[in-house]
Amino acid sequence: MKRWFFTLSIFLFLNSLSAIAQNQNEQPKTAASFFEQVDRFGEYEVLRTLDPNSYKGSPYYNRSFVVGEVFIDNKLIKSNAALRYNALADEIEYKETLHNDQEQSKALLKTENLSAIINKDYFIFIKDKGYFLVLFEGNNLGLLKKISKKYCPPKKATTSLTKDFPAAFKNRFLYYLKDETGELTLIPTSKRESFFNENEKLKEFIKEQKLDLNNSSDLVKLVTYYDSL
């Protein structure tokens, strides 16, 4: 009888340990654990060997770090962080403070529920697509801007009539409509009016407002109106 009771006690004890371990594994990530992973796995240093004076443009959306905020599941986990968006690498670089120039920057861990505000610009991360700048977010539609950079290596003059061209970073901006399901639709870079003119109300609005759809602010006006229909 005692032996059976002892065996049962051991069985219940082991089951309780298993339940505790499972419960701990199911706990949501805290801000501390998130930044621990950033420090451990997210180190990134871009273009270490390139002299900034040797090329035109920049791999960054804005060169300088600015004060920003980081969110997970729309919950603030880090305020007063030094952030900047590396458009070439599609990374948000992070430092603890703006005041330490010697601190090595790290890249935030890419995860679908991550977002950040950098100098009033709101960035979201979409799985398999990268970071997007949110230009407008309505009840039914959103307007997203994909910012990327192309690195063009230097070119030497081939004849005495031509000249050398330094290395350069060139901007590329793509715009997407985001519907209420999260589906993205690319807005063509050319013939944008034709894309929207399939809707008669939008066609009339473009004409009345004299919108230039190559201008991002006019594009925001149009999508804001589109969302209200």
C-alpha positions in Angstrom: 0.0 0.0 0.0 2.8 2.4 1.0 4.7 1.6 -2.2 1.6 2.4 -4.3 1.1 5.7 -2.5 4.8 6.6 -3.0 4.5 5.9 -6.8 1.3 7.9 -7.1 3.0 10.8 -5.3 6.0 10.8 -7.6 3.6 10.7 -10.6 1.6 13.7 -9.4 4.8 15.7 -8.6 6.3 15.1 -12.1 2.9 16.1 -13.7 2.9 19.4 -11.7 6.4 20.2 -12.8 5.4 19.6 -16.5 2.4 21.9 -16.1 4.5 24.7 -14.6 7.1 24.5 -17.4 4.4 24.5 -20.0 2.7 27.5 -18.4 6.0 29.4 -18.4 6.6 28.6 -22.0 3.2 30.1 -22.9 3.9 33.4 -21.2 3.9 36.4 -23.6 7.2 38.0 -24.4 8.1 40.9 -22.2 9.8 44.0 -23.3 13.0 42.9 -21.5 13.1 39.5 -23.2 12.4 41.2 -26.6 15.4 43.6 -26.3 17.5 40.7 -24.9 16.9 38.9 -28.2 17.7 42.1 -30.1 21.0 42.4 -28.3 21.9 38.8 -28.8 20.8 38.2 -32.4 20.1 41.6 -34.0 23.5 43.1 -34.4 23.9 44.7 -37.8 26.5 47.2 -39.1 26.0 48.3 -42.7 28.7 49.4 -45.1 31.5 49.3 -42.6 34.2 49.7 -45.2 32.6 52.6 -47.2 33.8 56.1 -46.5 30.6 58.3 -46.3 32.5 60.9 -48.4 33.0 58.5 -51.2 29.3 58.2 -52.3 26.3 60.3 -52.9 23.0 59.9 -51.1 22.6 57.6 -48.1 21.5 54.1 -47.3 19.2 55.6 -44.6 15.8 57.2 -44.9 17.2 59.8 -42.6 20.9 59.8 -41.8 20.7 60.7 -38.1 19.3 58.8 -35.2 16.2 60.5 -33.7 14.2 59.8 -30.6 11.5 57.2 -31.2 9.2 54.6 -29.7 9.0 50.8 -30.3 5.7 48.8 -30.0 4.8 45.1 -29.9 1.1 44.3 -30.5 0.5 48.1 -30.3 1.8 48.2 -26.8 4.7 50.6 -26.0 7.8 48.6 -24.9 10.5 51.2 -25.4 10.3 55.0 -25.3 13.1 57.6 -25.9 15.0 55.1 -28.0 17.5 56.3 -30.6 16.2 54.9 -34.0 16.7 55.3 -37.7 15.5 53.3 -40.7 18.1 51.6 -42.9 16.3 51.5 -46.2 19.1 49.6 -48.0 19.0 46.7 -45.5 15.3 47.1 -44.6 16.2 47.4 -40.9 15.3 49.7 -38.0 18.5 50.4 -36.2 18.4 51.0 -32.5 20.6 52.5 -29.8 19.8 53.2 -26.1 20.6 56.9 -26.4 21.3 59.7 -28.8 24.1 61.0 -26.7 26.6 58.1 -27.0 28.3 58.3 -30.5 30.5 55.3 -29.6 27.6 52.9 -29.0 27.2 50.3 -31.7 23.8 50.3 -33.2 21.8 47.1 -33.4 18.8 46.1 -35.6 15.4 45.5 -34.1 14.3 41.9 -34.3 11.9 41.6 -37.2 8.6 40.3 -36.1 5.1 40.8 -37.5 3.7 42.5 -34.4 6.5 45.1 -34.4 6.0 48.8 -35.2 7.9 52.0 -34.4 7.5 55.7 -34.5 10.6 57.5 -35.8 10.4 61.3 -35.9 6.6 61.1 -36.3 6.9 58.5 -39.1 5.0 55.4 -38.3 6.6 52.1 -39.5 5.1 48.7 -39.5 6.6 45.3 -40.3 4.7 42.9 -42.5 5.8 39.3 -42.7 7.7 38.3 -45.9 7.4 41.9 -47.1 9.4 44.0 -44.7 8.9 47.5 -43.3 6.4 50.0 -44.6 5.8 53.6 -43.8 2.1 54.2 -43.0 0.9 57.4 -44.7 -2.8 56.9 -44.0 -4.8 54.4 -41.9 -8.6 54.5 -42.3 -11.5 52.3 -41.4 -11.4 50.3 -44.6 -8.3 51.3 -46.5 -4.7 52.3 -45.7 -1.9 53.8 -47.8 1.6 52.4 -47.3 4.9 53.5 -48.7 7.7 51.1 -49.3 11.1 52.8 -49.1 14.1 51.1 -50.6 17.6 52.1 -51.8 19.6 50.9 -54.6 23.4 50.9 -54.3 25.1 52.0 -57.6 28.9 51.3 -57.5 31.3 53.9 -58.8 32.1 54.1 -62.6 35.4 55.1 -64.1 35.5 57.3 -67.2 35.9 55.2 -70.3 37.2 58.0 -72.5 38.7 61.4 -72.2 35.3 62.9 -73.0 33.5 61.2 -70.1 33.9 61.6 -66.4 34.0 59.4 -63.3 30.8 58.8 -61.4 31.0 58.2 -57.6 29.1 55.5 -55.9 25.5 56.5 -55.1 22.4 55.4 -53.3 19.2 56.0 -55.3 15.7 56.2 -53.8 12.9 53.9 -54.9 9.4 54.5 -53.5 6.4 52.2 -54.1 2.9 52.8 -52.8 0.3 50.2 -51.8 -3.3 50.1 -50.9 -4.0 48.0 -47.8 -7.6 46.7 -47.4 -9.3 45.7 -44.2 -8.1 42.1 -44.5 -4.5 43.3 -44.7 -4.2 42.5 -48.4 -1.8 44.8 -50.3 -2.3 46.1 -53.8 0.5 47.8 -55.6 -0.4 51.2 -57.0 1.4 51.5 -60.4 4.3 53.9 -60.6 3.0 55.1 -64.0 -0.6 55.8 -65.2 -1.8 56.1 -61.6 -4.9 58.0 -62.7 -5.9 55.1 -64.9 -5.6 52.8 -61.9 -8.1 54.9 -59.9 -10.2 56.0 -62.8 -12.0 52.7 -62.9 -14.1 54.1 -60.0 -16.2 57.0 -61.4 -16.3 58.8 -58.0 -12.6 58.7 -57.7 -12.2 59.9 -61.3 -14.4 62.8 -60.6 -12.6 63.6 -57.3 -9.2 63.6 -59.0 -10.5 66.0 -61.6 -12.3 68.4 -59.2 -9.4 68.5 -56.8 -6.8 68.7 -59.6 -4.7 66.0 -57.9 -1.2 65.1 -59.0 -0.9 61.4 -58.1 2.9 61.5 -58.3 2.7 63.7 -55.3 2.4 61.6 -52.1 0.2 64.2 -50.3 -2.3 64.2 -53.1 -2.2 60.4 -53.1 -3.1 60.6 -49.3 -6.0 62.9 -50.1 -7.4 60.5 -52.7 -7.1 57.4 -50.5 -8.6 59.3 -47.6 -11.6 60.1 -49.8 -11.7 56.6 -51.1 -11.9 55.2 -47.6 -14.9 57.4 -46.9 -17.0 56.0 -49.7 
